[in-house]
Amino acid sequence: MDDKDLVPIGEAAELMGVSIMTLRRWDESGRFPAIRKREGGDRYYRRKDVEIFSQNLFRLAHDWIAGNAEFPQGFYCQTSAVFQARLIRMQDDMIRGGTVPDLFSLLVSVAGEIGNNSFDHNLGLWPDTPGIFFAYDLVKKQIVLADRGIGVLETLKRVRPALNNYEDALKVAFTEVISGRAPEGRGNGLKYVKEVVSENNINISFQSGDAALTMKGRDTDFIVAKSKENLRGCLVLISY
């Protein structure tokens, strides 16, 4: 690898907005491995990896499902098994990073419900790219998920054919107990997400098609509004 493609740990820390000690800790834990030109030498990082980390994760996900960018491979979960493994990694990073003890398990379960929904409801129906975008930033306290699946409206129309717009579909998805796969009882994950958000300091923004739902932590109400753009699949931002 050419030296011009590498940045020293000090520059990487500045670009990423974290301390050098944090980067050292991430290297040792395997979360963000460094490169050493010789054993025991100084830590360096691939410039591309630093640039990806420094970017707005939500913007990366948005640009991908909007069809304006290639899939950021570092955040690609092609299968449910890959997603589950990375979900466990996020949990471990949250524990090491000191995320509030009574919150990290709920964040993991909420992200898990949303990601699993993408795989369950798009099984055999992916329009193009199967799998989901999944990324998190413990510094900014954000979790981002996205898919280019069939979306909430088409999913629910299979059991509620009268639905004809994304705004109504999102309201139903977050409030009504629906299952199109009896007796498995699937289709209730987003009701659980709403319950967790209403009882904890967790915020969520969930867009599908041309509608977006927003809900603030410890608030039982949510807002569903028309979006300025129509996005394929689902785009989700969880903050805490």
C-alpha positions as CSV (number, residue, x, y, z in Angstrom):
1,M,0.0,0.0,0.0
2,D,1.3,3.4,-1.0
3,D,2.2,5.7,2.0
4,K,0.0,8.5,0.5
5,D,-3.0,6.3,1.2
6,L,-2.2,6.2,4.9
7,V,-2.7,8.8,7.6
8,P,-1.0,8.9,11.0
9,I,-3.0,8.3,14.2
10,G,-3.0,12.0,15.1
11,E,-4.4,13.2,11.8
12,A,-7.0,10.3,11.8
13,A,-8.1,11.3,15.3
14,E,-8.6,14.9,14.2
15,L,-10.5,14.0,11.1
16,M,-12.8,11.6,12.9
17,G,-13.4,13.9,15.9
18,V,-12.2,11.4,18.6
19,S,-9.1,11.3,20.8
20,I,-5.9,9.4,20.0
21,M,-6.6,7.3,23.1
22,T,-10.0,6.3,21.7
23,L,-8.4,5.3,18.4
24,R,-5.8,3.2,20.3
25,R,-8.6,1.5,22.3
26,W,-10.6,0.9,19.1
27,D,-7.5,-0.7,17.5
28,E,-6.9,-3.0,20.5
29,S,-10.6,-4.0,20.5
30,G,-10.6,-4.6,16.8
31,R,-13.4,-2.1,16.2
32,F,-11.2,0.2,14.0
33,P,-7.9,-1.6,13.4
34,A,-4.7,0.3,12.7
35,I,-1.9,-0.5,10.3
36,R,1.7,-0.7,11.4
37,K,4.5,-0.5,9.0
38,R,6.6,-2.6,11.4
39,E,5.9,-4.5,14.5
40,G,5.5,-2.2,17.5
41,G,5.6,0.9,15.2
42,D,3.3,3.9,14.9
43,R,-0.3,3.4,14.1
44,Y,-1.6,4.4,10.6
45,Y,-5.0,4.3,9.0
46,R,-6.3,3.9,5.5
47,R,-7.3,7.3,4.3
48,K,-10.5,5.9,2.7
49,D,-11.6,4.2,6.0
50,V,-11.1,7.5,7.8
51,E,-13.1,9.4,5.2
52,I,-15.9,7.0,5.4
53,F,-16.0,7.1,9.2
54,S,-16.0,10.9,9.1
55,Q,-18.9,11.1,6.8
56,N,-22.5,11.5,7.9
57,L,-23.8,7.9,8.2
58,F,-27.4,9.0,7.6
59,R,-26.3,10.8,4.4
60,L,-24.4,7.7,3.2
61,A,-27.5,5.5,3.7
62,H,-29.8,8.1,2.1
63,D,-27.7,8.5,-1.0
64,W,-27.6,4.7,-1.4
65,I,-31.3,4.1,-1.2
66,A,-32.0,7.2,-3.3
67,G,-29.9,5.6,-6.1
68,N,-27.2,8.3,-5.9
69,A,-24.3,6.2,-4.7
70,E,-22.9,2.7,-4.6
71,F,-23.4,0.6,-1.5
72,P,-20.9,1.6,1.2
73,Q,-19.4,-1.9,1.5
74,G,-18.2,-1.4,5.1
75,F,-21.8,-1.2,6.3
76,Y,-23.4,-3.8,4.1
77,C,-25.2,-6.7,5.7
78,Q,-26.1,-9.0,2.8
79,T,-27.8,-11.6,5.0
80,S,-29.6,-11.8,8.3
81,A,-26.6,-13.8,9.8
82,V,-24.2,-11.0,9.0
83,F,-26.6,-8.4,10.5
84,Q,-26.9,-10.4,13.7
85,A,-23.1,-10.7,14.0
86,R,-22.7,-6.9,13.6
87,L,-25.5,-6.3,16.0
88,I,-23.6,-8.2,18.7
89,R,-20.5,-6.2,17.8
90,M,-22.5,-3.0,18.4
91,Q,-23.6,-4.3,21.7
92,D,-20.1,-5.1,22.7
93,D,-18.8,-1.6,21.6
94,M,-21.6,0.0,23.6
95,I,-20.7,-1.9,26.7
96,R,-17.0,-1.0,26.3
97,G,-17.9,2.6,25.4
98,G,-19.9,3.1,28.5
99,T,-23.3,3.5,26.9
100,V,-26.0,3.9,29.7
101,P,-26.4,0.3,31.1
102,D,-30.2,0.5,31.0
103,L,-30.2,1.8,27.5
104,F,-27.8,-0.2,25.4
105,S,-29.8,-3.4,25.5
106,L,-32.9,-1.5,24.3
107,L,-31.0,0.2,21.5
108,V,-29.8,-3.2,20.3
109,S,-33.3,-4.7,20.5
110,V,-34.8,-1.8,18.6
111,A,-32.2,-1.9,15.9
112,G,-32.6,-5.7,15.8
113,E,-36.4,-5.4,15.3
114,I,-36.0,-2.9,12.4
115,G,-33.2,-4.8,10.7
116,N,-35.0,-8.2,11.0
117,N,-38.1,-6.6,9.6
118,S,-36.2,-5.7,6.4
119,F,-35.1,-9.3,5.9
120,D,-38.4,-10.9,6.9
121,H,-40.6,-8.7,4.8
122,N,-38.4,-8.7,1.7
123,L,-37.6,-12.4,1.6
124,G,-37.6,-13.3,-2.1
125,L,-38.9,-9.9,-3.0
126,W,-35.8,-7.6,-3.2
127,P,-36.2,-5.4,-6.2
128,D,-32.5,-5.2,-6.8
129,T,-29.9,-5.2,-4.0
130,P,-30.7,-7.7,-1.2
131,G,-29.6,-6.9,2.3
132,I,-29.4,-3.8,4.5
133,F,-27.2,-0.8,5.4
134,F,-26.4,-0.9,9.1
135,A,-24.0,1.5,10.8
136,Y,-23.6,3.2,14.2
137,D,-21.6,6.1,15.7
138,L,-21.1,6.0,19.4
139,V,-19.7,9.5,19.5
140,K,-22.7,11.1,17.7
141,K,-25.0,8.5,19.4
142,Q,-26.6,7.4,16.2
143,I,-27.7,4.2,14.6
144,V,-28.7,4.1,10.9
145,L,-30.5,1.3,9.0
146,A,-31.7,1.3,5.4
147,D,-32.9,-1.1,2.7
148,R,-33.9,-0.9,-0.9
149,G,-36.8,-3.3,-0.4
150,I,-40.5,-3.1,-1.3
151,G,-41.3,-0.6,1.5
152,V,-43.9,-0.5,4.3
153,L,-46.9,0.1,2.0
154,E,-46.4,-2.8,-0.3
155,T,-45.6,-5.0,2.7
156,L,-48.9,-4.2,4.5
157,K,-51.0,-4.2,1.4
158,R,-50.6,-8.0,1.3
159,V,-52.8,-8.2,4.4
160,R,-54.5,-4.8,4.2
161,P,-55.2,-4.2,0.5
162,A,-57.3,-1.1,1.2
163,L,-54.2,0.9,2.2
164,N,-53.2,3.3,-0.6
165,N,-50.6,5.7,0.8
166,Y,-47.4,5.5,2.8
167,E,-48.6,7.9,5.5
168,D,-51.5,5.5,6.5
169,A,-49.2,2.5,6.1
170,L,-46.7,4.0,8.6
171,K,-49.4,4.8,11.1
172,V,-50.7,1.2,10.8
173,A,-47.2,-0.3,11.1
174,F,-46.5,1.5,14.3
175,T,-49.9,1.1,16.0
176,E,-51.8,-2.0,14.9
177,V,-51.0,-5.6,15.5
178,I,-51.0,-7.2,12.1
179,S,-49.6,-10.5,10.9
180,G,-49.6,-11.8,7.3
181,R,-48.0,-15.0,8.4
182,A,-50.3,-16.6,10.9
183,P,-49.7,-18.2,13.3
184,E,-46.2,-16.8,13.6
185,G,-47.4,-13.5,14.9
186,R,-45.0,-11.5,12.7
187,G,-45.6,-7.8,11.9
188,N,-45.5,-6.5,15.5
189,G,-41.9,-5.4,15.7
190,L,-42.6,-1.7,15.0
191,K,-45.2,-1.6,17.8
192,Y,-42.4,-2.8,20.1
193,V,-40.1,-0.1,18.8
194,K,-42.8,2.6,19.5
195,E,-43.2,1.3,23.0
196,V,-39.5,1.4,23.8
197,V,-39.1,4.9,22.4
198,S,-42.1,6.2,24.3
199,E,-40.6,5.0,27.6
200,N,-36.9,5.9,27.1
201,N,-34.7,8.7,25.9
202,I,-34.5,7.3,22.4
203,N,-35.6,9.2,19.2
204,I,-36.5,7.7,15.9
205,S,-37.0,8.9,12.3
206,F,-38.5,6.3,10.0
207,Q,-39.1,7.0,6.3
208,S,-40.6,4.7,3.7
209,G,-41.8,5.8,0.3
210,D,-42.9,9.5,0.4
211,A,-43.8,9.6,4.1
212,A,-41.7,9.9,7.3
213,L,-42.5,9.2,10.9
214,T,-40.7,10.9,13.8
215,M,-41.0,10.2,17.5
216,K,-39.1,11.7,20.4
217,G,-38.1,9.8,23.4
218,R,-40.6,9.5,26.3
219,D,-43.4,10.8,24.1
220,T,-46.3,8.5,23.3
221,D,-47.3,10.5,20.2
222,F,-45.6,10.5,16.8
223,I,-45.8,12.6,13.7
224,V,-46.3,11.2,10.2
225,A,-45.8,13.7,7.4
226,K,-45.4,13.8,3.6
227,S,-41.8,13.8,2.6
228,K,-40.3,15.9,-0.2
229,E,-38.9,12.8,-1.9
230,N,-40.0,9.3,-2.5
231,L,-37.4,6.8,-1.2
232,R,-37.5,3.1,-2.1
233,G,-37.6,0.8,0.9
234,C,-36.9,2.2,4.4
235,L,-34.5,4.7,5.9
236,V,-34.1,4.8,9.7
237,L,-32.2,7.1,12.1
238,I,-32.1,6.2,15.8
239,S,-30.5,8.7,18.2
240,Y,-30.1,8.6,21.9
